[in-house]
Amino acid sequence: MSKSRLMRDAFIDEVYKSAINDKDIIFISADFGAAALDDFREYLPDQFIHAGISEQNMVDVAVGLALTGKKVFLYAMAPFITTRCYEQTKAVISSMRLPITLVAVGVGLGYDHATLTHFTTEDIAIMRALNGIRLLTPVDSDSAAYIAKECINNPKFTYVRLERNPQPALYGGKLEDYFDEGYVSLHKGRKIAIISSGCMTHKAIEVRNKLLEDKFDIGVIDVFRIKPLNRSSLPTLLSEYKAILTLEEQMLDGGFGGAILELLADEGICIPVKRVGIKDNFEVVNGNREYLNKLYSIDVESTVSAVKELITKIQ
């Protein structure tokens, strides 16, 4: 696949290809912006519903279809498919464990210039709190396509977090080799591991490369299945490090780093952890993603400094 391919197109294309032969697949969208939806609208009109700007109703329609045995995919911008229809998702999809896949595009600060109405700096915190959910964050278009196949072949209540912008390929189309584990150890370090997910994993690799220039060998772990976290091999891997740094484009309260801390606590693993993410009372301003990352101290330079501070503490 091309490195420039959008995650949303890779994901939707896989669903479309399967829907041609599987008439139980239904795709419901609140958005017409994705080019990959064109084929659905033109060639599979009986399996495609444009719900309009009515995400709450979209969830209720999906529930009815799922109860008849349909494999339903809901697609919308990240803030609107999470916070806008959270009550419906909680009270119906979650409580009934219906095999509906929620597909969110533009997670984190992906819709940078749209500011707070389009930010999802809390979606990991609120969505992982839902009962029975599977929470997946692909790192590139190849992994997004594979996750789509998994959602088709093994339908569950799932929340898929897609980046708005294209991301460089990392797995080489081999996510199937790691899917059951829920994470990939991209680089094995000696003392400290940076744990991240999605687009921030690419930033973690940049941080590692900069630290290599100073002779610091840092591990990088991409956790693409944030819930349920791997409770067998992942704790064993983390326990091999002297310290961990989590990196996220989320509020620290209840976010990705909090999930890792919970795992360590539950498994009785006592090692220093530094969380790099968006702090409470962050300033709401307009700006591109690079500017916002720097403002919130989650850019490469700030993360390099945080790792060096952590190295100092464990020496």
N, C-alpha and C positions, 0 to 999 in steps of 0.2 A: 504493500500500500504506500501511497505517496505520503511523505512527511507533512505535506500541507493540507491533507484531508481533514475535514472537521470531524470531531467525535460524533456529533449529532447525526451527520450524514452516514458515517460508518455504522452506527447503531441502527438507525432507521432502515438503511438498505438491507441489513441482515434480517430484520423483522419482515420487511416487504418480501424478500426472496422466499422466506418460509411461508408467508401468508398466501402465496400463489397456490401452494398445494395443501395448506392447512386452513380450511374455511372457518375454523374456530378462533383464529387470531383476529382480534379487533383492535384497531389503533384509533385512539381518540385524542385530538389535539385542540389546544386553545390558541395555537399559533400557526400562522401561515408562512412564517419567515424561513422555514427550513426547505431548501431546494429538494431534499430527499423525499419530501411529502408529495411532490408532483406526481410520481408514478402511482402512489396510493390513491390519490384523488381521481386520476384518469383511468386506471386499469382495474382497481379494486374498490369501486365506490361503495359496494355493499359491506365492506370491511373497514371503512374509514368514516369517522364522524368528526366534523369540525364543530366544536362546542361553542366557539366564540369566547368572549371574555366572561366566562362563567365557570370558573374552576370548581367551585363548590358543587354546582349541578353536574359537572363533568364526573366528579367522584361518585355521585349517587347513580348516574347512568351506568358507570363502570360496574358498580356493585350489582345492579340488576342483571347485567350481562354475565358477570362472573358466576352468579347463582344459577345460571342456565348452562354452565359448563364452558363458557368462552374464556380464552386466554387474552386478557385485556391489558393494553399498554396505554398509559396516560402520559402525555407530553406537554410541557409548558416551561416558561421561564422559571428559574429556580425559586424566586421568592413567592411566586403565585401558586406553585404546586405544593408548597410547604406551608408557610404561615397563613396564606389566604384560606386554605381549605383544611386546616389542621383538625378542626372539630369533626368534620365528616370522616377524615382518614382515621382518626382515633376511635370514634364511636362505632364505625361500621367495618371498614377494611381490617383494622387491627383487631377489634374484638371478635370478628368472625374468622380471622386468619384466611382471608380470601387471597387467592394467587394473582394479585394485581401488581403490575410493575409500574411504579412512578418514575418517570424519566425527566430529570431536571437539567436544564442547560444554563450555563453562566453562573456556576456556584462561586461562593466567596465574593471576591471583588471583580468578577468577570465583566459585569456591566459597569465599568468604572465611572464613566462620565455621567451615568444616570443617578448616581449617589444613592442615598440610603433606601429609597423605595425599591431599588433593584439589587441591593446587596443581600447576600445570605451569609452573614458572618456568624450565624447561630444555627444553621441548618443541621450540622452534625449533632449539636447538643439536643435539639428538640426531636429530631427524627430517630436518633438512637434510643430515646426514651420511650418510644412506642413499643408496645408488646408484640413480640413475634416477628419483628422486621429484620430483613437482611439488607445491609447497607454497603454498597459497592461504589468505589471510586476508581475508574480506569485512569491510566497514566498516559495513554496515547490512543490513536484511532484504532490500532490493531487490537488492543486490549478491550476497547469499547465494543468492537465487533464481536469478539469472543464472548464478552459478558452478555450481549444480546442473545447469542445462541444458547447460553446457559439459562437465561430467563425464559426462552421458548421451550427448551427441552426439559427443564426442571422448574416449572412455574411455582413461585412462592410470593408472599408479600415482600416486595423488594423496592428499595429506593436507590436509583442509579444517579450518581452525581457526575455530570458531564461538563467539561470545560467549554467555554464559548469559542476560544481561539485554538488553532491547531497547536499540537505539542510534538516535539521530536520523538521518534520511535525509540523505545527502550528495550522491549522484550523480544523484538524481532519476530513478532507473531507467535510467540511460544507461551502465551499465558496458560494454555491448557496444561503445561508442565507444572504449574504452580497453583492452579485455581483451588484445589482442595485445601491447600495450606493457608491461603488467604493473604499471603505476603511473599515478597521476594527479597532476599538478601543480595543486593546489587554489588556491594563491595564489602569485603570483610576487613574491618579495622583491628587495631591492636588493643586499644583501651576504651575508646568512645564511639558510640554509634549515633548517627542522626536518623531518627525515625520520622517518616512523613508519608504523604499520600497525594495522589493527583499531581497537579502542576507544581506543588511545592517540593515534590521529589526531584524534579528537574533543578530546582533551586538548591536543594540539598547536595546534588552532585556538583554544582558550581562551587558551593562552599567547600566541599571535600577537595576539589582540584586546587583551590586557592591555598588550603591548608597544607597540601602536599608540597607546595613551594617552600613552606617553612618546616618541612620534614615531619609533619604531623600526619600519621596514617589513621584516617577516620573511616569508620564503616557507614554504609548507607543502606537502610531497610525501607522498602516501599510496602506499606500495609494497605492493600486495595480493598480488603474486606474488613471494614471498621466494626461491623457487628454481623454475626457473632465473631469476636476475636478468637484467634487460634489459642487454645489453652493447653496444648500439648507441646509442640515443638517451639513455638515462639517464646514462651517463658525460658526454655532451656537456652535458646540462642541469646536472649537478652542477658541472662545471668552470666554469660561469658565475658561481658564488658564491665569495666569499672565504673562507667557513668553513661548516661543516656541524655540526649537532647532531642526533644520533640519540636517539630517545625510545622506550623499551620497558618492558614489564612482565615482563621476563625477566632471568635471570642475564646479566651482561655477558660472562662467559666463553662464547664460542662462539655468542652470541645474535644478534639482529637487527643491532645495531651492528657486530658482528664481520663479518657478511656484507657490509655496506656498505664497511667498511675493506678487505676482501679485493678487492672490486670496484675500488675506487680504486687500490689497489696494483697490481693486474693491468693496469689501463689506464694506469698511469703518471701519475695525477693527484695532485699534491702540494698539498693544502690542509689547514688545521687542521680536526680533527674532535674534537668533544666528545661522549662517550657518556653518556647518562643512563639508568640502569637499576639493577637490583638487584645490589649488590656482594656479593662472596664473604663468607661467615661472617655472613650476615644473620640477624637474630634471629627465631626462630620463635615467634609469639605468636598469640593469638586476637583477632579484631577485624574490623570491617567493612572493605570495600575502601578507602574513603576514608581510614580510620585507617592501614591498612597502606601505602597509597601515600605518605602523609606520613611514616610511620616510615622508609620506605626511600628517602625524598628523590626520589620520582618524581611528586610531586603538582604542581599548576600553579604554586604559589608557588616551590617549589624549582627547577622548570624555568625559570621566568622569571629567577631569580637566575643559573642556569647560562648562559643565553643572554647576559645582561648581562656576565658574566665573559668570555665568548667575544668579545663585541663590544669590550671593553676591550683584549683581546690583539691584535686585528687592526687597531686604530686607530693 
